[in-house]
């Protein structure tokens, strides 16, 4: 991949962090390492750790920190994972309590090595959180379970999360480069099937910008998501985690992200979070703030 705007160029001003925020992120990282091991906030080196933490939000990585796939954009390690650890729930419950969390996001690496892709472990963790902390809302950011509807149904009908998220990550033309081992149609089918299984479930997907996609291709993703009744869409700037990952092809400006948001809303997607530093679970609680102030079709 080549581009006039690779990440060898100077980072745009709108993506730079002020020193105070950098120090706050370092302080947060130290606390997370002690109180909440295995957060995707740490594993994926998310730039919004400080802001989300200050609002009582955290994304936990369950089912270990090793992925059976090797996506070119991702910093999560690839290899042979360990068996699921039921003790992960104790760590999460401790973190929810000690950090006074109000909105928890659970994600995991792909676990193609497991018969159910890890679906039953999602049930174990979500039910455990809701039993201990009924006021805490839970979003799950799930893998595609290799398209197995039975595994998806376990998460939808038994775990009963408040939000089900599955990211398409990029446009169809880039899948063979960006998401090896995944299929665009399969990801869209996951979103459609989850909504069919529970029409009241809030469904969500996200896409990274800056890997070589065009506006027209992104609009196609928006339309495909809307046809599958996806409620929430996130769009954020891809930032290269390490030199082994794909380079940035373009830094999309704040104005361009604003334009993408308008396009998605015009197409019909109800909740759109679009900006350079938006990540998949970024400020997810705002949707519930909005729903609490009007008729809630998902209640």
C-alpha positions, 0 to 999 in steps of 0.5 A: 500500500502506498499513499501521499499521506502515510503515518511517516508524516507528522501527526495532524494537530487534531490527533495530538495529545496535550502533555497533561492528558498524556500524564493522565493516561500514564497514571490511568495505565498504572491503575488499570494494570493493578485494578483491571488486568486484560482491558482492551484499552491497554491491549489495543493502546486506545487513545481515549483511555483517560476520558472513558475511565473518568466517565466510569467506562471500561472495556474488558478483554475476556477469553484471554489476550491471544487471538486465533486470527492475525488481522493486519490492523490489530495489536492483539497478539496472534497465537495459540490461546489458553483455555477459557478462565472462569476466574476472569469474572472475579477480576472484572467484578473487582474492577467494577466495584473498585473503579465504580463503573457504570457501563462495561464493554466486554470484547474478546479475541477471535477464539476459533479454537473453541467449539462455540467460539467462546459464546458460553463464556460471554454468558458466564461473564455477562450474567455474573456482572448483571447478578452482582451489579444490576445497575451496570449496563453491559455491551458485548463486542463479539467476534463473528463466531465463524457465522454460526447462528447457534453460537450467536443465539447463545449470546443474544438469548442467554447473556442478554446484553444491553448492546450487541456490537460487531465491527465490520472494521473496513470496506469490502474491498480491503478485507483481504488485506485488513481482515484476513480470515474474516468475511464482510458478508458474514459480519453483516449477517451477524448483525442482521441475525442478532436483530432478528433474534431480538428486535429490541436489542440495540445493535452496533457496528464500527469502521476504521478510516484511513486504510485506503477506503473511499467515501463512496465505499463507506456509504455502501457500508452505511447502507448495508448496516442500515438495511440490517437495522443496525442502531449505532455506528462508530467511525474513527481514525485508524492509528497504526499500533506498531510498525508491524501493522498496516500504515495509515493511508490517510488522516481524515479531518474532523470536518470529513468525519462530520460529513460522514456522520451526516451521511450516515444519519441521512441514510437512516442510522439512528446513533452515529459517533464519528470523529478522529478519536472515536473508538468502538465503545467510545462514550457508548453510554450516551445512547442510553442517556438519550433513550432515557429522555424519550420514548424508548422502543427498546424497553 
